[in-house]
């Protein structure tokens, strides 16, 4: 029976017409799968299913997702990240090697939490470096973290009254229900690259994952060092976000999900 598979042009270009056609007629498509985004079962004979190709430095993994969770796409990741995600899916302890996407003198800390905006809970990531972030090539001691993100399309916030605009080309990579990376457009074109990558997969709560799967996006907030801190509760995190916004020290964007 033909499978209800979506194979995007970019996935077809990577796997070749022959393999893409075999998938579409059901010769090499799975009988069932666990969605790479929401981790619940899927059946390509019964529901539209997306093919998602993750490409590392040496290997590639073709994954499947509900079309309502993810579009068919190609995602470029590091080999360590890809192998770590494969181990996680296989039930082994994931241990990807650290890749520091931040400037040398700073490490990007990320906190996950649910943020209430306009009566709805949204999954959020809050990014705060451990030290001032200088512009690449700059000899000064200033902090250019927010200006650099604003140049990438993040919006300054003065209050958390509405969902920030979507940022094209950026996404949040979930693997086996864990947070692995924030992806940004490649400066050379082609597949996205990691802007931030977890030293090891970051656990998120069931509530966070449920909200992310429902809304298919994550709100990303960023603030300079010392603005937010590690807050033990979501209400304290929200208070810190409100204070940073009121002080003109918060930028944000809405990022879609990618998954493996």
N, C-alpha and C positions, 0 to 999 in steps of 0.2 A: 504494500500500500504506500503511495507517495506520502512523504512527510511534509508537514506544514512548516518548512524551514525558510528563514530569511537569510540569504547569503549576500552581503553587501559587495559592491564592486571592489572595495579595497581588500576585503577578505578573499574574494575570487582571484584578485591579482597575486596574492601571496600563495594560495594553495593550488592555483592552476584551474583551468576550465574543466579538466577531466575529473578531478576530485570534487569540485563544486557540483558538477552534474550528478556524480554518484551520490552525493549527499541529498540532492534535491529529489531524486527518484527513490531514495530510501535504501540504497545498497550499502552505504557506510554510516548512515545516521543511527544513533542509539535508539533502542526500543523505549527507553525511559532514561531520565537523568535527574540529578539534583541541580536546581537552578543555581548558577554561579553567583547570583546576587542575593536572593532571599533564602537559599538553601532548602527550599521545599521541592517535592517531586514535580517533574514535568513529563509530558508525553507528546512528542512531536507529531504523533498520529492524530491527536485530539485537540491540540492548541498551537497557536503560532509560536514558533521558537526561533530565537536568534542564535546565529553562530558568532562567537567572540574569539578572536585569535590573539593570544598573548605571545609576543616574540621577545626572547631574551637574546643574549649575545651569541649563543651557540644553538639553542633549541627553541622550539615553539610548542605551544599547547593550544589545541582547539577545544574550546569549552562551549557550553550551551546554556541558554538562559530563556526564561519566559520573555516573549517579545514585549509584554507589558512592563517588564522590569528593566530590560536593556535593549538598545538597538544593536544590530549586527555591526561589528567594528573591529579594528586592529588596535591593540594597545602595546606600545613598546615599554618593556620593563628590563631591569637588570637581570642577568643570569641568576644571581644569588636570590633575588626576590622571586623569580619564577620557580626555582627549585624549592624555596621555602614554602611557597603556596602549594606546590604539588605534594610536598610532605604533609602539609596540614590537611589537604583533602584526603590523603591516604591514611590519616589518623596518627601520623608520626609527629613527634615534637618539632615544630617549625623553628628553624634557627638561621634566618638569613643574615648575612654579614652586614654590618653597619655601613651605610653610605651617607656621608655628611653633605647634605645639599645646602647647608648654610655657610656663610662666610667663615673663614678660619677661626676668628676669635669668638664666635658665637655658635651656640647650639640651639636649634629650634625646639622648644617644648610645646607639646600639644595636649590639650585637655578636651575630653568629650563630655557633652552634657545635653540635656533637653532645655530649650529656651522657649518660653511662651511669648508669642507675638500675635496680636489680633485674635486672641482666643484659641489659638491652636499651638500645640507643642511641636517644635521643629528640632530635628537632630542638628547639633552644632559642634564645630571644632573651634577651639580657641588657641591661637598660635601666639607665643610670646618668646622671644629670644632670651638667652641667658646673659647677653651683653649687647652693647650698642652695635649696630650693623652699619658699617661704612660702605659707601658706594664703591664698586669694584674699580681699582686703580686710584682711588682717592687716598691722599696722605693725611687728611684731616682726621680729627677725633670725633666728628659729629655722628649723629644717629640718622641714617637715611632709610631705615626699615620701612616706614610708612610711605614716604615719597616713592620708593622703588615699587611698592605694591600698587600705589595709585597709578603709576605709569603703566602697570600691567592691566589696569581696568578695575581694580578694587575701589569701592566708593567710601569716602569719609562719612561717618555717622555722627550726628549730634544727639540722637536718641534712638531707641529700639522700638519704633512705632510701626514699622512695616517690614516685610521681607525684602532684603536687599536684591538688586538686579542680578540676573543670571550672568555669569562670565563665560563667554564662548571659548571653547578649547581647553578649559580647565575641568578636572573631575576628581572625585575621591574614589580610590581603589580599595574595595573590600574583597578579601580573599578568605573563603571558608568562614564567612561571618566575622572576620577580624579586619581591623584597619591596617593596611599595609603602606599606603602612600597617598600623597596629593600630587596629581599629575598636571603638568602645564604644557602648552604647545611647544613643540621643538622649534628652536630659533632657526633651524635649517629646513623647516618644513617636514612633512611626513607625520609619523606616529608621535603621540605625546611622550614626554620624558618626565622623570620624577623630579618635582621641586623639593619635596620632603619625602623621606623614606624612613620607616620605623626601624630601629635597631633590632627589634623583634616585634612580631605582630601585636598590635594594641587591642586588648580586649575591650569590647563595648557592652553595655547592658542590653538585656532583651528588649527593654522599652525603647532604647535608642535605635536598635536594629529594626524593630517593628515600625517605628516612625519613619526611618530612612526608606524601608521597603514600600511603605504606603505612599510617601510623598515623592520618592525617587530623586531626592536631592538632599544636600547637606549645606547648612549655613556655615561659612568659614569667617571667623572674626580674627583680626590680628591687631596687636597692640605692642608698643615699645617695651623694652625691658623695665620691670618694676611697676607696670600699670595694672596687672591683673593678679599675678601670683597664683600659687597652687591652692585653690579653694576646695575644702573638703565636702561641701554640699552645693547642690545646684542653685539654691536660693542665694547663697553667698557669691557664687559665680555670677549670677545675674546682677547682683548689686555692684560687683566689680566692673562688669561690662557697662552698666548704666553710668557709673562714675567716670570710666574712661571715655565714653562717648561725650558726656557733658564737658569734659576737659579737652575735647578735640584730639583724643589719642586713640581712636578706634576706626578701622576700616573693615569693610565686609563685602562678601559676594555670595551668591547662591551657586553651588557647584553640583552638577549631576553625578549620579553614581556610575562607577564602572565596577565590574566584579569578575572574580575567577573562582 
